[in-house]
């Protein structure tokens, strides 16, 4: 009979002590009951010593505890199993209940900030709209995963309008995937590229 440890096949990082461990499920958060209990017992007294309240350019109070990179160069603080800014918001507004789909957004655009005046509750739409209005979304050829340029997109649209080539032919001619061409001609991507249909 195989030992139970052989079933722990997911390599994870503990949300409390940050040590690697093998878990039963890919969603496991803690390496032990001790770490789970410690994470649940965190209090306001544990929180504030991890906040830098010295003067910052925008008036932010910055989190000095554990943080993670969201993959786009933006860092967010972690306090036990929750975001530091979300925990701070709950401290500021103890009578306000948050739903799981409520986001706590930053007017200062610094994910490590936990000062009251810079935090506001919003929906995913609010968060996206805020980012768009401030020009924080990188799109087009500036995006790190872009496979073509605005100039090539204009040529693809022109050729498609003229009916000169198939989508596969356009993909081959311009060195992109057929899927990329489909999204371009259907205007589901690269929508910021203006095209004179006349």
FENPERA-V568774 format. One record per helix or strand. SS is the DSSP state (A for helix, B for strand). FROM is the first residue (numbers start at 0). TO is the last residue. If there is no record, write none. Layout:
ss-><SS;SS>
from-><FROM;FROM>
to-><TO;TO>
This chain:
ss-><A;B;B;A;A;B;B;B;B;B;A;B;B;A;B;A;A;A;A;A>
from-><3;9;19;32;43;50;61;66;74;81;83;102;112;115;118;123;139;149;166;177>
to-><6;12;22;39;47;51;62;68;78;82;91;105;112;117;121;132;141;161;173;184>
